Amino acid sequence: MMSKITITIGVALIALGAGFFFGTGSTHVTALIPAFVGLPVAILGGIACCGSDKARKHAAHIAVMLTLLGALAGLGRGIPAMIKGGISAPVIATFLMAALCIVHVIFSVRSFIAARKAREAASGTSGGSK
């Protein structure tokens, strides 16, 4: 389930970057930043979907790390740009990227917590670190 969400978020980020790059007639490669974040996220989602258990876990954690960085970068660029110049297409794209990334981080953290609880319930432990 989470791998499908990861792939969907990755594809949405690619579409966002490509849409704003081509839709606004931008000549700046920076308009493709959401796509540059989305491509590895979508690939990692595919690995999480079809890989071994160990590969799935690593791919999921790397994907959430990328989207966390994407959210921080989006907010870090978007807020000052909005304060300086108001709402524009690049600012909207930046905030949309941050929002998609935040959604992925939230879903991922919830999934990680649920997986840990399920592992603990299956092994009969009640938590705590070792």
C-alpha positions in Angstrom: 0.0 0.0 0.0 2.6 2.5 1.0 4.7 1.7 -2.1 1.7 2.7 -4.3 1.4 6.0 -2.4 5.1 6.6 -2.9 4.9 5.9 -6.6 1.8 8.2 -6.9 3.6 11.0 -5.0 6.7 10.6 -7.2 4.6 10.7 -10.4 2.7 13.8 -9.1 5.9 15.6 -8.4 7.2 14.7 -11.9 3.9 16.0 -13.4 4.1 19.2 -11.2 7.6 20.0 -12.4 7.0 19.2 -16.0 3.6 21.0 -15.9 5.0 24.2 -14.5 8.1 24.0 -16.7 6.2 23.6 -20.0 3.0 25.3 -18.9 4.6 28.5 -18.0 7.2 28.5 -20.8 10.0 28.6 -18.3 13.5 28.4 -19.6 15.0 27.8 -16.1 15.9 24.3 -15.1 14.9 25.1 -11.5 11.3 24.9 -12.6 11.9 21.1 -12.9 13.0 20.7 -9.3 9.8 18.9 -8.3 10.4 16.4 -11.1 14.0 16.0 -9.9 12.6 15.0 -6.5 9.8 13.0 -7.9 11.8 10.7 -10.2 13.9 9.0 -7.5 10.9 8.9 -5.2 8.9 7.0 -7.8 11.8 4.7 -8.5 12.2 4.0 -4.8 8.4 3.3 -4.6 8.9 0.7 -7.4 11.7 -0.9 -5.5 9.6 -0.9 -2.3 6.8 -2.5 -4.3 8.8 -5.3 -5.9 12.0 -5.7 -4.0 13.1 -8.0 -1.2 12.1 -7.2 2.3 15.4 -5.6 3.1 15.4 -3.6 -0.2 11.8 -2.6 0.5 12.6 -1.2 3.9 15.7 0.7 2.7 13.8 2.1 -0.3 10.9 3.3 1.9 13.3 5.1 4.3 15.3 6.7 1.5 12.1 7.9 -0.2 10.7 9.5 3.0 14.1 11.2 3.5 13.9 12.7 0.0 10.4 13.9 0.5 11.3 15.4 3.9 14.2 17.3 2.2 11.8 18.3 -0.6 9.3 19.6 2.0 12.0 21.6 3.8 13.5 22.9 0.5 10.0 23.9 -0.8 9.1 25.8 2.4 12.6 27.3 2.7 12.4 28.7 -0.9 8.7 29.4 -1.0 8.1 31.4 2.1 10.9 34.0 1.5 9.9 34.2 -2.2 6.3 34.8 -1.3 7.2 37.5 1.3 9.5 39.2 -1.3 7.5 39.0 -4.4 4.0 37.8 -3.6 2.2 34.8 -5.2 3.5 33.7 -8.6 3.7 30.5 -10.6 7.1 29.5 -9.2 5.9 30.2 -5.6 2.8 28.1 -6.2 4.8 25.2 -7.7 7.2 25.4 -4.7 4.3 25.2 -2.2 2.6 22.4 -4.1 5.9 20.5 -4.0 6.2 21.0 -0.3 2.6 20.0 0.3 3.0 16.7 -1.7 6.2 16.0 0.1 4.6 16.6 3.5 1.7 14.3 2.7 4.2 11.6 1.8 6.2 12.1 5.0 3.0 11.9 7.1 1.8 8.7 5.4 5.2 7.2 5.7 5.6 7.9 9.4 2.2 6.5 10.1 3.1 3.4 8.1 6.4 2.9 9.9 4.7 3.2 13.3 2.0 0.7 12.2 4.6 -1.7 10.9 6.6 -1.5 14.2 3.5 -2.1 16.2 2.6 -5.1 14.1 6.1 -6.5 14.5 6.0 -6.0 18.2 2.6 -7.6 18.5 3.7 -10.6 16.4 6.9 -11.1 18.5 5.1 -10.5 21.8 7.3 -7.5 22.9 5.8 -4.3 24.3 8.3 -1.8 22.8 11.4 -0.1 24.1 14.7 0.1 22.4 17.4 -2.6 22.5 
